[in-house]
């Protein structure tokens, strides 16, 4: 399962980056980097709708 990784800078905190993995099967996983270090130990599975609502609509 190869996937693509996208990094999105948080609009309210420039030291926080959202790391989004998208796999070919359609699943999305999210994690955070704060000051260049991974915040959580694992990625959390989310829906595309959640990504749109939380990451893109609030800016």
Secondary structure, 3 states (H helix, E strand, C coil): CCEEEEEEECCCCCCEEEEEEEECCCCEEEEEEECCEECCCCCEEECHHHHHHHHHCCC
